[in-house]
Amino acid sequence: MNPLAVSVKEALVDAVPGMVALVADLAGVARHFPGPPPVEALRHASLQVAAGDYVSIMGPSGSGKSTLLNVIGLLDTATAGSYWLGGVDTAMLNEQQRTALRRDVIGFIFQEFYLISGRTALENVALGLVYTGVTRKQRDTAACDALARVGLSHRVNALPTTLSGGERQRVAIARAVVNQPRLLLCDEPTGNLDSQTAAQILDLIDVLNADGVAVVSITHDPSTAARAHSVLTIRDGVLGVAQ
């Protein structure tokens, strides 16, 4: 694992009891896209996410919530403001360091499953560790452990085409947590699921959060948002507290 990612993880895991360890700290973050016409996707957003927090962000399409999640996930960079991840100023990172932190510290769960159809559940999960420097045997062991964590030990050799929607999302979650991230970012994680399966996936995210993983989730659904410890809204790029 990249030394920078190791230091960030250790700082978050070994935080002094009783002290708040900030996983993500955004202050006055803006993201502008040049025009014509220019678009202010984010406007001076400030957000602090501590270890073990669970934050939901609600907003309509085009409100800026995906842009915010992309900035937090190091998939995009802010135009203005500051973003510290695990005590590291992300503005000072080069692309290689950003990639390492994104891979080793952050897990992503999307509405789409993004599984490789010709690979088994085990292989899809193990792919999350390919660039971490661990051996094939270690990757497979970690992938098996992650699949067991989401209740899919009996489906390790199944192809995505033979899995239900809920099972595919569980595989996607296992892939997201196989490297033991400290921050889990969820983009409409139940958007493609029926209500019963969605509830099971949200229960699983609750368990991961209870284990100390910080969660930031964006959603249109009030019942999904209600699972979080705190709910924020975003509209026209402005982040606020839900009423």
C-alpha positions as CSV (number, residue, x, y, z in Angstrom):
1,M,0.0,0.0,0.0
2,N,1.2,3.5,-0.7
3,P,2.9,5.0,2.3
4,L,0.7,8.1,2.3
5,A,-2.4,6.0,2.4
6,V,-0.9,3.9,5.2
7,S,-0.2,7.1,7.3
8,V,-3.8,8.4,6.7
9,K,-5.4,5.1,7.7
10,E,-3.2,4.8,10.8
11,A,-4.1,8.3,11.8
12,L,-7.8,7.6,11.6
13,V,-7.7,4.1,13.1
14,D,-5.4,5.1,16.0
15,A,-7.2,8.3,16.9
16,V,-7.2,9.1,20.7
17,P,-10.4,8.0,22.3
18,G,-12.7,10.9,23.1
19,M,-11.1,13.0,20.3
20,V,-12.9,13.5,16.9
21,A,-10.9,12.2,14.0
22,L,-11.9,14.1,10.9
23,V,-12.0,11.9,7.9
24,A,-13.1,14.6,5.5
25,D,-12.9,18.3,6.1
26,L,-14.2,20.7,3.4
27,A,-14.2,24.4,3.8
28,G,-15.6,26.9,1.3
29,V,-15.3,24.4,-1.5
30,A,-16.5,25.5,-4.9
31,R,-16.5,23.8,-8.3
32,H,-17.0,26.0,-11.4
33,F,-17.1,24.7,-15.0
34,P,-16.3,27.2,-17.8
35,G,-19.0,28.0,-20.3
36,P,-20.6,29.3,-22.2
37,P,-22.5,29.5,-20.0
38,P,-20.3,28.9,-17.0
39,V,-21.8,26.6,-14.4
40,E,-21.3,27.0,-10.6
41,A,-21.9,23.3,-9.6
42,L,-20.8,23.9,-6.0
43,R,-20.8,27.2,-4.1
44,H,-18.7,27.5,-1.0
45,A,-19.6,24.1,0.5
46,S,-18.4,23.3,4.0
47,L,-18.7,19.8,5.5
48,Q,-16.9,17.9,8.2
49,V,-17.2,14.1,8.4
50,A,-15.7,12.4,11.4
51,A,-14.8,8.7,11.9
52,G,-18.1,6.8,12.3
53,D,-20.3,9.6,10.9
54,Y,-23.1,8.8,8.5
55,V,-24.2,11.7,6.4
56,S,-26.9,11.8,3.7
57,I,-27.1,14.5,1.2
58,M,-30.4,15.0,-0.6
59,G,-31.1,17.1,-3.7
60,P,-32.7,17.1,-7.1
61,S,-30.9,16.2,-10.3
62,G,-28.5,18.9,-11.3
63,S,-28.2,20.2,-7.7
64,G,-24.5,19.6,-7.3
65,K,-24.6,16.5,-5.1
66,S,-22.7,14.3,-7.6
67,T,-20.1,17.0,-8.0
68,L,-19.7,17.2,-4.3
69,L,-19.3,13.4,-4.0
70,N,-16.7,13.5,-6.8
71,V,-14.7,16.1,-5.0
72,I,-14.8,14.2,-1.7
73,G,-13.8,11.0,-3.6
74,L,-10.9,12.7,-5.3
75,L,-12.4,12.1,-8.7
76,D,-12.5,15.8,-9.3
77,T,-10.8,18.9,-7.8
78,A,-12.2,22.0,-6.3
79,T,-12.0,25.3,-8.0
80,A,-11.8,27.1,-4.7
81,G,-11.7,26.3,-1.0
82,S,-9.8,23.5,0.8
83,Y,-10.3,19.8,1.3
84,W,-8.4,17.8,3.8
85,L,-8.7,14.0,3.8
86,G,-7.5,12.3,7.0
87,G,-5.4,15.3,7.9
88,V,-3.8,15.6,4.4
89,D,-4.3,18.8,2.3
90,T,-5.5,17.3,-1.0
91,A,-4.5,20.4,-2.9
92,M,-0.9,19.5,-2.3
93,L,-1.2,16.0,-3.8
94,N,0.0,15.0,-7.2
95,E,-2.1,12.7,-9.3
96,Q,-0.3,9.5,-8.2
97,Q,-0.9,10.4,-4.6
98,R,-4.5,11.2,-5.2
99,T,-5.0,7.9,-6.9
100,A,-3.3,6.1,-4.0
101,L,-5.6,7.7,-1.5
102,R,-8.7,7.1,-3.6
103,R,-7.8,3.5,-3.9
104,D,-6.7,2.7,-0.4
105,V,-8.8,5.1,1.9
106,I,-12.1,5.5,0.0
107,G,-14.7,3.0,-1.0
108,F,-17.3,3.7,-3.7
109,I,-20.8,2.2,-4.0
110,F,-22.8,3.3,-7.1
111,Q,-26.3,2.9,-8.3
112,E,-24.9,0.8,-11.2
113,F,-23.1,-2.3,-10.1
114,Y,-20.2,-2.0,-12.6
115,L,-19.3,-5.7,-12.3
116,I,-17.3,-7.4,-15.1
117,S,-19.7,-9.9,-16.6
118,G,-17.0,-12.5,-17.5
119,R,-15.5,-12.5,-13.9
120,T,-16.7,-14.3,-10.9
121,A,-17.8,-12.5,-7.7
122,L,-14.5,-13.4,-6.2
123,E,-12.6,-12.0,-9.2
124,N,-14.6,-8.8,-9.3
125,V,-13.9,-8.1,-5.6
126,A,-10.2,-9.1,-5.9
127,L,-9.7,-6.6,-8.7
128,G,-10.0,-3.8,-6.1
129,L,-6.6,-5.0,-4.8
130,V,-4.7,-5.5,-8.0
131,Y,-2.6,-2.3,-7.7
132,T,-1.9,-2.5,-4.0
133,G,1.1,-4.7,-4.3
134,V,-0.3,-7.8,-2.5
135,T,0.0,-11.3,-3.9
136,R,-2.7,-13.2,-5.8
137,K,-3.3,-15.4,-2.8
138,Q,-3.7,-12.4,-0.5
139,R,-6.1,-10.8,-2.9
140,D,-8.3,-13.9,-3.0
141,T,-8.2,-14.3,0.7
142,A,-9.3,-10.7,1.3
143,A,-12.0,-11.0,-1.4
144,C,-13.4,-14.1,0.3
145,D,-13.4,-12.3,3.6
146,A,-15.2,-9.3,2.1
147,L,-17.8,-11.5,0.4
148,A,-18.4,-13.3,3.7
149,R,-18.9,-10.0,5.3
150,V,-21.8,-9.2,2.9
151,G,-23.3,-12.7,3.2
152,L,-22.1,-14.1,-0.1
153,S,-19.7,-16.9,0.9
154,H,-21.8,-19.3,-1.1
155,R,-21.6,-17.2,-4.3
156,V,-17.9,-16.6,-4.6
157,N,-17.7,-18.5,-8.0
158,A,-20.9,-17.1,-9.4
159,L,-20.9,-14.8,-12.5
160,P,-22.8,-11.5,-12.3
161,T,-25.3,-12.7,-14.8
162,T,-26.4,-15.4,-12.4
163,L,-26.8,-13.1,-9.4
164,S,-29.9,-11.1,-8.4
165,G,-29.8,-7.3,-8.3
166,G,-29.4,-7.4,-4.5
167,E,-26.6,-10.0,-4.8
168,R,-24.8,-7.9,-7.4
169,Q,-25.0,-4.8,-5.2
170,R,-23.6,-6.9,-2.3
171,V,-20.6,-7.9,-4.5
172,A,-20.1,-4.2,-5.4
173,I,-20.1,-3.4,-1.6
174,A,-17.6,-6.2,-1.0
175,R,-15.4,-4.7,-3.7
176,A,-15.8,-1.3,-2.1
177,V,-14.7,-2.5,1.4
178,V,-12.1,-5.2,0.5
179,N,-9.3,-2.7,1.2
180,Q,-10.8,-1.6,4.5
181,P,-11.5,2.0,3.6
182,R,-12.1,4.6,6.2
183,L,-14.6,6.6,4.1
184,L,-17.5,5.0,2.1
185,L,-19.1,7.1,-0.6
186,C,-22.6,6.0,-1.8
187,D,-24.2,7.4,-5.0
188,E,-27.9,6.3,-4.9
189,P,-26.8,2.8,-3.7
190,T,-30.4,1.4,-3.8
191,G,-31.6,3.2,-6.9
192,N,-31.9,0.0,-9.0
193,L,-33.4,-2.2,-6.3
194,D,-36.8,-3.1,-5.0
195,S,-37.9,-1.8,-1.6
196,Q,-37.2,-5.1,0.3
197,T,-33.7,-5.6,-1.3
198,A,-33.0,-1.9,-0.8
199,A,-33.7,-2.2,2.9
200,Q,-31.3,-5.2,3.2
201,I,-28.5,-3.2,1.4
202,L,-29.1,-0.2,3.8
203,D,-28.9,-2.6,6.7
204,L,-25.6,-3.7,5.5
205,I,-24.3,-0.1,5.1
206,D,-25.5,0.5,8.7
207,V,-23.3,-2.5,9.9
208,L,-20.3,-1.1,8.0
209,N,-20.9,2.3,9.6
210,A,-21.2,0.7,13.0
211,D,-17.8,-0.8,12.5
212,G,-16.4,2.7,12.3
213,V,-16.4,3.4,8.6
214,A,-17.6,7.0,7.8
215,V,-20.4,7.1,5.2
216,V,-21.5,9.9,2.9
217,S,-24.5,9.0,0.8
218,I,-26.4,11.0,-1.8
219,T,-30.0,10.1,-2.6
220,H,-33.3,11.4,-3.8
221,D,-35.2,9.1,-1.4
222,P,-36.2,10.5,2.1
223,S,-36.4,7.0,3.6
224,T,-32.9,6.2,2.5
225,A,-31.6,9.5,3.8
226,A,-33.3,8.9,7.1
227,R,-30.9,6.1,7.8
228,A,-28.1,8.6,8.3
229,H,-27.1,10.4,11.5
230,S,-27.5,13.7,9.8
231,V,-29.2,14.8,6.6
232,L,-28.1,17.7,4.5
233,T,-29.7,19.2,1.4
234,I,-28.1,20.7,-1.7
235,R,-29.7,22.9,-4.3
236,D,-28.1,25.0,-7.0
237,G,-24.7,24.1,-5.6
238,V,-25.5,25.3,-2.0
239,L,-25.2,22.9,0.8
240,G,-27.6,23.3,3.8
241,V,-29.2,21.5,6.7
242,A,-32.4,19.6,6.1
243,Q,-35.4,21.2,7.8
